[in-house]
Amino acid sequence: MANRPPTQRRAVTGAISGYVLRLIRESIPHTQAGLAELLGMDLASVQGWESGRRPLANMRAGQLLDLRRWLPALGADAALVGMLDAAMDADRLIGTALDPGPHDHPLAGWVHTRDTAHMIAWALNGTTPPALVGRPAPVRRGAVANSPLLPSQERSTFFAHLRDITEAASRPGGSVLLRRQALYLASYDRSPEAQDWTAQALHGRRGVLSVRGWSPQWAEARSTAAALARQGDPQPLFDYIERAMVDDDDGEAANLNYWAYWLGATGTPQPDDAFMRDRGLTGWDAVTLLRRLTQGIHEAPGYVDLYAHSLWALLTVRPWLPQAAPELVTTLAGRTGRLLDSGRISSRARRDLDALQYLLQNDR
């Protein structure tokens, strides 16, 4: 009998959404058997979803829609149910790296959001998404994973894949969207050798940071500056704010449009970065954007300058926001006041926060 090559194990591509589903079930609370009974499904289906062996994204569209509607009706935490889309996006991205196929790469096909990035970081380095920080841990029996952290070999494979496609997309004719999103996610790798590669790759893109006004490289420059700040080098981000936003209406509009999409203030998926060109600032909710920026400013070491400038710009173009969301503005005023009193912010951030405080005090 001829020797056969070993069968390649297909990657599990539903681990993150399965873990989120388990949190949803526990929020009701119900056992797997109890949830299966309530949904009128067999126990094996629920077990397969939660383990990732049967990815939720592989369900028929109608069944998935029904599941998402039933879960809140059963008493599930609605915020957790809302995380399923980002979790399935993250599963698809990771699955593409672990089990490549002939199709176009998903990072070249749509602009991903912060929620998706948080889910990927959760699976790659165990960083709990901010929306889940502080939630009480459910009571569980036995040894149960406290995050959807991938095995070390799969994490290494994923990051190696990101580095490969970043380099491939950097060649002439490569996808700008693929390159910027892959490089940004590659910067999540905390291993020393990977950080050296990422720093070199990011600094290799520093030329795009001189962009002023809108161009196809505007979003790439912003992502590059933000990734450098996350790696402990905030100066390119400071410089980028001065060059590509201050006194530049196109840049200011692109920044607010980017934030609105990244933070979930718009529900329309985008296939590329062209939506950032909209000078009319349409298609997103200003109150939602104000809320998300306010929630994030105190969690953003290294990004405070970007948050401060963006909040000032938002209130400048939407001066009615203090009247529309007075309680939110009170929270923002408190947080900006504490930042100003801390003495740990740059002169750039201090100027924007002073101007922001002035807007808040005069429009309330």
LOGU-481149 format. One record per residue (C-alpha): residue number from 1; residue in one letter; z, x, y. Coordinates in nm, 4 decimals. Layout:
# residues N
(site NUM,"A",(Z,X,Y))
...
# end
This chain:
# residues 364
(site 1,"M",(0.0000,0.0000,0.0000))
(site 2,"A",(-0.1085,0.1496,0.3335))
(site 3,"N",(0.1576,0.2350,0.5865))
(site 4,"R",(0.1580,-0.0034,0.8821))
(site 5,"P",(0.2514,0.1013,1.2315))
(site 6,"P",(0.5876,-0.0383,1.3371))
(site 7,"T",(0.5647,-0.3748,1.5029))
(site 8,"Q",(0.6347,-0.3437,1.8740))
(site 9,"R",(0.9325,-0.5550,1.9763))
(site 10,"R",(0.8415,-0.7922,2.2536))
(site 11,"A",(1.0725,-0.7630,2.5516))
(site 12,"V",(1.3249,-1.0356,2.6130))
(site 13,"T",(1.2088,-1.1845,2.9430))
(site 14,"G",(1.4569,-1.4662,2.9928))
(site 15,"A",(1.7866,-1.2780,3.0093))
(site 16,"I",(1.8600,-1.3331,3.3806))
(site 17,"S",(1.7710,-1.7012,3.3958))
(site 18,"G",(1.9559,-1.7488,3.0668))
(site 19,"Y",(2.2686,-1.5935,3.2133))
(site 20,"V",(2.2415,-1.8154,3.5218))
(site 21,"L",(2.2012,-2.1172,3.2956))
(site 22,"R",(2.5226,-2.0201,3.1183))
(site 23,"L",(2.7041,-2.0069,3.4543))
(site 24,"I",(2.5602,-2.3497,3.5338))
(site 25,"R",(2.6808,-2.4899,3.2017))
(site 26,"E",(3.0272,-2.3420,3.2554))
(site 27,"S",(3.0428,-2.4992,3.6022))
(site 28,"I",(3.0189,-2.8515,3.4534))
(site 29,"P",(3.2103,-2.7394,3.2290))
(site 30,"H",(3.0643,-2.7838,2.8811))
(site 31,"T",(3.0138,-2.5940,2.5605))
(site 32,"Q",(2.6617,-2.5163,2.4442))
(site 33,"A",(2.6916,-2.7943,2.1888))
(site 34,"G",(2.8192,-3.0359,2.4523))
(site 35,"L",(2.5338,-2.9563,2.6909))
(site 36,"A",(2.2778,-2.9895,2.4120))
(site 37,"E",(2.4145,-3.3333,2.3282))
(site 38,"L",(2.4085,-3.4465,2.6918))
(site 39,"L",(2.0500,-3.3271,2.7309))
(site 40,"G",(1.9408,-3.4793,2.3990))
(site 41,"M",(1.8283,-3.1409,2.2685))
(site 42,"D",(1.9164,-2.9286,1.9688))
(site 43,"L",(2.1842,-2.6602,1.9969))
(site 44,"A",(1.9348,-2.3853,1.9075))
(site 45,"S",(1.7365,-2.4611,2.2244))
(site 46,"V",(2.0374,-2.4153,2.4523))
(site 47,"Q",(2.1426,-2.1006,2.2658))
(site 48,"G",(1.7895,-1.9608,2.2920))
(site 49,"W",(1.7704,-2.0289,2.6657))
(site 50,"E",(2.1042,-1.8679,2.7407))
(site 51,"S",(2.0350,-1.5590,2.5286))
(site 52,"G",(1.6916,-1.5120,2.6825))
(site 53,"R",(1.5169,-1.5344,2.3454))
(site 54,"R",(1.3493,-1.8561,2.4628))
(site 55,"P",(1.2764,-1.7962,2.8320))
(site 56,"L",(1.3232,-2.0987,3.0534))
(site 57,"A",(0.9953,-2.0109,3.2247))
(site 58,"N",(0.8147,-2.0830,2.8970))
(site 59,"M",(0.9218,-2.4479,2.9021))
(site 60,"R",(0.6637,-2.7083,2.9880))
(site 61,"A",(0.6653,-2.7816,3.3608))
(site 62,"G",(0.7815,-3.1398,3.3152))
(site 63,"Q",(1.0701,-3.0404,3.0880))
(site 64,"L",(1.1841,-2.7692,3.3276))
(site 65,"L",(1.1707,-3.0116,3.6198))
(site 66,"D",(1.3759,-3.2641,3.4240))
(site 67,"L",(1.6320,-2.9974,3.3319))
(site 68,"R",(1.6778,-2.8974,3.6935))
(site 69,"R",(1.7300,-3.2609,3.7914))
(site 70,"W",(1.9689,-3.3412,3.5084))
(site 71,"L",(2.2006,-3.0462,3.5564))
(site 72,"P",(2.3342,-3.1486,3.9025))
(site 73,"A",(2.3641,-3.5071,3.7783))
(site 74,"L",(2.5904,-3.3762,3.5006))
(site 75,"G",(2.8195,-3.2138,3.7564))
(site 76,"A",(2.6712,-2.8630,3.7629))
(site 77,"D",(2.7112,-2.6424,4.0689))
(site 78,"A",(2.4007,-2.7182,4.2787))
(site 79,"A",(2.3997,-2.3682,4.4317))
(site 80,"L",(2.3771,-2.2143,4.0855))
(site 81,"V",(2.0952,-2.4507,3.9877))
(site 82,"G",(1.9135,-2.3374,4.3005))
(site 83,"M",(1.9219,-1.9781,4.1703))
(site 84,"L",(1.7095,-2.0552,3.8648))
(site 85,"D",(1.3750,-1.9995,4.0405))
(site 86,"A",(1.4755,-1.6530,4.1631))
(site 87,"A",(1.6168,-1.5704,3.8201))
(site 88,"M",(1.2905,-1.6698,3.6506))
(site 89,"D",(1.0948,-1.4643,3.9046))
(site 90,"A",(1.3142,-1.1636,3.8268))
(site 91,"D",(1.2679,-1.2182,3.4528))
(site 92,"R",(0.8926,-1.2213,3.4971))
(site 93,"L",(0.8937,-0.8975,3.6977))
(site 94,"I",(1.1158,-0.7211,3.4483))
(site 95,"G",(0.9199,-0.8624,3.1549))
(site 96,"T",(0.5956,-0.7277,3.3009))
(site 97,"A",(0.7441,-0.3782,3.3087))
(site 98,"L",(0.8917,-0.3943,2.9584))
(site 99,"D",(0.5923,-0.5576,2.7945))
(site 100,"P",(0.2816,-0.4954,3.0119))
(site 101,"G",(-0.0165,-0.7225,2.9693))
(site 102,"P",(-0.3769,-0.7331,3.0905))
(site 103,"H",(-0.3084,-0.9583,3.3877))
(site 104,"D",(-0.2606,-0.8646,3.7519))
(site 105,"H",(0.0867,-0.7368,3.8345))
(site 106,"P",(0.3144,-1.0089,3.9809))
(site 107,"L",(0.4259,-0.7738,4.2597))
(site 108,"A",(0.0645,-0.7770,4.3810))
(site 109,"G",(0.0344,-1.1545,4.3608))
(site 110,"W",(0.3142,-1.2930,4.5757))
(site 111,"V",(0.5753,-1.1868,4.8290))
(site 112,"H",(0.9132,-1.1917,4.6606))
(site 113,"T",(1.2366,-1.2934,4.8328))
(site 114,"R",(1.5856,-1.1534,4.8747))
(site 115,"D",(1.7160,-1.3897,4.6062))
(site 116,"T",(1.4718,-1.2413,4.3561))
(site 117,"A",(1.5641,-0.8867,4.4627))
(site 118,"H",(1.9350,-0.9691,4.4196))
(site 119,"M",(1.8698,-1.0991,4.0683))
(site 120,"I",(1.6805,-0.7814,3.9795))
(site 121,"A",(1.9600,-0.5629,4.1180))
(site 122,"W",(2.2084,-0.7650,3.9109))
(site 123,"A",(2.0174,-0.6861,3.5935))
(site 124,"L",(1.9496,-0.3220,3.6807))
(site 125,"N",(2.2758,-0.1937,3.8247))
(site 126,"G",(2.5229,-0.4772,3.7827))
(site 127,"T",(2.5481,-0.5593,4.1538))
(site 128,"T",(2.6697,-0.9191,4.1786))
(site 129,"P",(2.4510,-1.1314,4.4098))
(site 130,"P",(2.6387,-1.2060,4.7347))
(site 131,"A",(2.6166,-1.5797,4.6643))
(site 132,"L",(2.8297,-1.5263,4.3527))
(site 133,"V",(3.0867,-1.2873,4.4968))
(site 134,"G",(3.4344,-1.4401,4.5047))
(site 135,"R",(3.3609,-1.7188,4.2598))
(site 136,"P",(3.6390,-1.7665,4.0027))
(site 137,"A",(3.5486,-1.6260,3.6637))
(site 138,"P",(3.5230,-1.8939,3.3916))
(site 139,"V",(3.7603,-1.8780,3.0968))
(site 140,"R",(3.5729,-1.7482,2.7928))
(site 141,"R",(3.6570,-1.6687,2.4344))
(site 142,"G",(3.5709,-1.3363,2.2807))
(site 143,"A",(3.3664,-1.0503,2.4229))
(site 144,"V",(3.1148,-1.1948,2.6673))
(site 145,"A",(2.8999,-0.9978,2.9104))
(site 146,"N",(3.0048,-1.0431,3.2730))
(site 147,"S",(2.6521,-0.9840,3.4065))
(site 148,"P",(2.2921,-0.9903,3.2785))
(site 149,"L",(2.2844,-0.6087,3.2871))
(site 150,"L",(1.9927,-0.4750,3.0835))
(site 151,"P",(2.0419,-0.2027,2.8206))
(site 152,"S",(2.0044,0.1477,2.9622))
(site 153,"Q",(1.6722,0.2128,2.7879))
(site 154,"E",(1.5182,-0.1034,2.9329))
(site 155,"R",(1.6460,-0.0144,3.2802))
(site 156,"S",(1.4875,0.3302,3.2498))
(site 157,"T",(1.1603,0.1768,3.1333))
(site 158,"F",(1.1593,-0.0676,3.4233))
(site 159,"F",(1.2172,0.1994,3.6889))
(site 160,"A",(0.9608,0.4334,3.5312))
(site 161,"H",(0.7114,0.1469,3.5457))
(site 162,"L",(0.7876,0.0907,3.9158))
(site 163,"R",(0.7322,0.4575,3.9936))
(site 164,"D",(0.4030,0.4570,3.8019))
(site 165,"I",(0.2623,0.1522,3.9776))
(site 166,"T",(0.3828,0.2779,4.3177))
(site 167,"E",(0.1861,0.5989,4.2665))
(site 168,"A",(-0.1169,0.4106,4.1348))
(site 169,"A",(-0.1136,0.1698,4.4299))
(site 170,"S",(-0.0900,0.4629,4.6730))
(site 171,"R",(-0.4376,0.5796,4.5773))
(site 172,"P",(-0.7394,0.4736,4.7852))
(site 173,"G",(-0.8082,0.1045,4.7407))
(site 174,"G",(-0.4600,0.0310,4.6060))
(site 175,"S",(-0.2687,-0.2852,4.6919))
(site 176,"V",(-0.0470,-0.2452,4.9984))
(site 177,"L",(0.1674,-0.5400,4.8842))
(site 178,"L",(0.2138,-0.3936,4.5356))
(site 179,"R",(0.3014,-0.0504,4.6725))
(site 180,"R",(0.5575,-0.1677,4.9265))
(site 181,"Q",(0.7342,-0.4077,4.6905))
(site 182,"A",(0.7386,-0.1670,4.3955))
(site 183,"L",(0.8686,0.1186,4.6108))
(site 184,"Y",(1.1402,-0.1005,4.7602))
(site 185,"L",(1.2624,-0.2077,4.4147))
(site 186,"A",(1.2387,0.1487,4.2846))
(site 187,"S",(1.4965,0.2462,4.5466))
(site 188,"Y",(1.7547,0.0478,4.3443))
(site 189,"D",(1.7576,0.3256,4.0822))
(site 190,"R",(2.0818,0.5173,4.1329))
(site 191,"S",(2.0140,0.8095,3.8999))
(site 192,"P",(2.0015,1.1465,4.0858))
(site 193,"E",(1.6504,1.2377,3.9710))
(site 194,"A",(1.5211,0.8920,4.0633))
(site 195,"Q",(1.6823,0.9071,4.4057))
(site 196,"D",(1.5013,1.2364,4.4684))
(site 197,"W",(1.1693,1.0732,4.3725))
(site 198,"T",(1.2405,0.7659,4.5848))
(site 199,"A",(1.3429,0.9709,4.8883))
(site 200,"Q",(1.0251,1.1775,4.8593))
(site 201,"A",(0.8095,0.8662,4.8169))
(site 202,"L",(0.9724,0.6879,5.1100))
(site 203,"H",(0.9413,0.9897,5.3356))
(site 204,"G",(0.5807,1.0177,5.2269))
(site 205,"R",(0.5263,0.6749,5.3844))
(site 206,"R",(0.6958,0.7641,5.7141))
(site 207,"G",(0.3558,0.7733,5.8807))
(site 208,"V",(0.3422,0.3927,5.8737))
(site 209,"L",(0.6624,0.3787,6.0804))
(site 210,"S",(0.4625,0.4588,6.3935))
(site 211,"V",(0.2871,0.1206,6.3671))
(site 212,"R",(0.3126,-0.0905,6.6814))
(site 213,"G",(0.2052,-0.4541,6.6918))
(site 214,"W",(0.0738,-0.6323,6.3846))
(site 215,"S",(-0.1301,-0.4497,6.1204))
(site 216,"P",(-0.1504,-0.4721,5.7402))
(site 217,"Q",(0.0995,-0.1829,5.7315))
(site 218,"W",(0.3632,-0.3590,5.9484))
(site 219,"A",(0.5598,-0.5061,5.6559))
(site 220,"E",(0.5284,-0.1828,5.4578))
(site 221,"A",(0.6774,0.0088,5.7497))
(site 222,"R",(0.9661,-0.2364,5.7763))
(site 223,"S",(1.0370,-0.2174,5.4014))
(site 224,"T",(1.0224,0.1623,5.4128))
(site 225,"A",(1.2676,0.1819,5.7020))
(site 226,"A",(1.5041,-0.0670,5.5352))
(site 227,"A",(1.4966,0.1214,5.2035))
(site 228,"L",(1.5710,0.4497,5.3807))
(site 229,"A",(1.8671,0.2851,5.5547))
(site 230,"R",(1.9985,0.1632,5.2181))
(site 231,"Q",(1.9759,0.5220,5.0930))
(site 232,"G",(2.1922,0.6409,5.3820))
(site 233,"D",(1.9266,0.7388,5.6389))
(site 234,"P",(1.9362,0.4684,5.9103))
(site 235,"Q",(1.7533,0.6636,6.1826))
(site 236,"P",(1.4008,0.5540,6.0774))
(site 237,"L",(1.5178,0.1918,6.1007))
(site 238,"F",(1.6622,0.2512,6.4493))
(site 239,"D",(1.3333,0.4099,6.5561))
(site 240,"Y",(1.1302,0.1314,6.3959))
(site 241,"I",(1.3149,-0.1374,6.5893))
(site 242,"E",(1.2375,0.0452,6.9138))
(site 243,"R",(0.8710,0.1093,6.8331))
(site 244,"A",(0.7624,-0.1973,6.6393))
(site 245,"M",(0.9782,-0.4770,6.7816))
(site 246,"V",(1.1259,-0.4149,7.1252))
(site 247,"D",(0.8909,-0.5411,7.4001))
(site 248,"D",(0.6272,-0.6243,7.1375))
(site 249,"D",(0.5744,-0.9989,7.0910))
(site 250,"D",(0.3654,-0.9518,6.7772))
(site 251,"G",(0.6317,-0.7319,6.6201))
(site 252,"E",(0.9163,-0.9658,6.7161))
(site 253,"A",(0.7332,-1.2644,6.5693))
(site 254,"A",(0.6480,-1.0751,6.2490))
(site 255,"N",(1.0117,-0.9733,6.2081))
(site 256,"L",(1.1412,-1.3310,6.2416))
(site 257,"N",(0.8722,-1.4631,6.0060))
(site 258,"Y",(0.9618,-1.1924,5.7538))
(site 259,"W",(1.3327,-1.2744,5.7769))
(site 260,"A",(1.2669,-1.6481,5.7396))
(site 261,"Y",(1.0740,-1.5926,5.4186))
(site 262,"W",(1.3007,-1.3208,5.2800))
(site 263,"L",(1.6169,-1.5252,5.3399))
(site 264,"G",(1.4807,-1.8564,5.2123))
(site 265,"A",(1.4386,-2.0458,5.5395))
(site 266,"T",(1.0937,-2.1523,5.4225))
(site 267,"G",(1.0061,-2.3013,5.0863))
(site 268,"T",(0.6374,-2.2066,5.0780))
(site 269,"P",(0.5476,-1.9109,4.8514))
(site 270,"Q",(0.3161,-1.6586,5.0132))
(site 271,"P",(0.0443,-1.4606,4.8309))
(site 272,"D",(0.0421,-1.1765,5.0872))
(site 273,"D",(0.1971,-1.0591,5.4128))
(site 274,"A",(-0.0500,-1.2307,5.6472))
(site 275,"F",(0.1936,-1.5169,5.7193))
(site 276,"M",(0.3972,-1.2760,5.9325))
(site 277,"R",(0.1230,-1.2809,6.1970))
(site 278,"D",(0.2109,-1.6360,6.3050))
(site 279,"R",(0.3033,-1.6079,6.6739))
(site 280,"G",(0.3917,-1.9782,6.6760))
(site 281,"L",(0.6855,-1.9182,6.4365))
(site 282,"T",(0.5976,-2.2288,6.2358))
(site 283,"G",(0.6822,-2.3257,5.8809))
(site 284,"W",(1.0497,-2.2317,5.8732))
(site 285,"D",(1.3811,-2.3811,5.9786))
(site 286,"A",(1.5538,-2.1983,6.2642))
(site 287,"V",(1.9031,-2.3294,6.1826))
(site 288,"T",(1.8731,-2.2079,5.8230))
(site 289,"L",(1.7567,-1.8677,5.9433))
(site 290,"L",(2.0463,-1.8479,6.1903))
(site 291,"R",(2.2894,-1.9356,5.9105))
(site 292,"R",(2.1519,-1.6738,5.6711))
(site 293,"L",(2.1489,-1.3995,5.9345))
(site 294,"T",(2.5027,-1.4894,6.0382))
(site 295,"Q",(2.6183,-1.4790,5.6757))
(site 296,"G",(2.4586,-1.1398,5.6215))
(site 297,"I",(2.5483,-0.9434,5.9312))
(site 298,"H",(2.8987,-0.8516,5.8108))
(site 299,"E",(2.7632,-0.7448,5.4683))
(site 300,"A",(2.5019,-0.5090,5.6031))
(site 301,"P",(2.6213,-0.1504,5.6526))
(site 302,"G",(2.3208,0.0476,5.7699))
(site 303,"Y",(2.1354,-0.2710,5.8621))
(site 304,"V",(2.3576,-0.3932,6.1452))
(site 305,"D",(2.1013,-0.2877,6.4065))
(site 306,"L",(1.8279,-0.4914,6.2393))
(site 307,"Y",(2.0523,-0.7981,6.2043))
(site 308,"A",(2.1768,-0.7687,6.5619))
(site 309,"H",(1.8305,-0.7377,6.7114))
(site 310,"S",(1.6924,-1.0190,6.4954))
(site 311,"L",(1.9749,-1.2569,6.5912))
(site 312,"W",(1.9206,-1.1805,6.9585))
(site 313,"A",(1.5448,-1.2394,6.9205))
(site 314,"L",(1.6008,-1.5675,6.7337))
(site 315,"L",(1.8315,-1.7094,6.9997))
(site 316,"T",(1.5929,-1.5913,7.2718))
(site 317,"V",(1.2967,-1.7837,7.1289))
(site 318,"R",(1.5085,-2.0795,7.0089))
(site 319,"P",(1.7628,-2.1198,7.2916))
(site 320,"W",(1.8623,-2.4674,7.1685))
(site 321,"L",(2.0258,-2.3303,6.8539))
(site 322,"P",(2.3830,-2.3128,6.9972))
(site 323,"Q",(2.3706,-2.6868,7.0675))
(site 324,"A",(2.2187,-2.7622,6.7262))
(site 325,"A",(2.4722,-2.5609,6.5254))
(site 326,"P",(2.7943,-2.5186,6.7307))
(site 327,"E",(3.0215,-2.4378,6.4333))
(site 328,"L",(2.7776,-2.1760,6.3079))
(site 329,"V",(2.7579,-2.0219,6.6532))
(site 330,"T",(3.1386,-2.0021,6.6666))
(site 331,"T",(3.1326,-1.8066,6.3406))
(site 332,"L",(2.8606,-1.5776,6.4752))
(site 333,"A",(3.0514,-1.5143,6.7969))
(site 334,"G",(3.3585,-1.4129,6.5960))
(site 335,"R",(3.1656,-1.1753,6.3750))
(site 336,"T",(2.9757,-1.0096,6.6590))
(site 337,"G",(3.3025,-0.9733,6.8520))
(site 338,"R",(3.4658,-0.7935,6.5606))
(site 339,"L",(3.1666,-0.5626,6.5253))
(site 340,"L",(3.1820,-0.4783,6.8946))
(site 341,"D",(3.5539,-0.4058,6.8678))
(site 342,"S",(3.5153,-0.1923,6.5564))
(site 343,"G",(3.3679,0.1091,6.7341))
(site 344,"R",(3.1566,0.1807,6.4224))
(site 345,"I",(2.8176,0.0618,6.5464))
(site 346,"S",(2.5347,0.2453,6.7182))
(site 347,"S",(2.4604,0.2181,7.0891))
(site 348,"R",(2.1397,0.0371,6.9891))
(site 349,"A",(2.3358,-0.2317,6.8022))
(site 350,"R",(2.5952,-0.2552,7.0792))
(site 351,"R",(2.3288,-0.3386,7.3375))
(site 352,"D",(2.1844,-0.6164,7.1233))
(site 353,"L",(2.5262,-0.7556,7.0318))
(site 354,"D",(2.6321,-0.7575,7.3987))
(site 355,"A",(2.3118,-0.9457,7.4858))
(site 356,"L",(2.3715,-1.1808,7.1920))
(site 357,"Q",(2.7270,-1.2535,7.3066))
(site 358,"Y",(2.5929,-1.3321,7.6539))
(site 359,"L",(2.3455,-1.5839,7.5087))
(site 360,"L",(2.6151,-1.7457,7.2987))
(site 361,"Q",(2.8605,-1.7786,7.5872))
(site 362,"N",(2.6066,-1.9209,7.8322))
(site 363,"D",(2.4361,-2.1686,7.6000))
(site 364,"R",(2.7378,-2.3330,7.4396))
# end
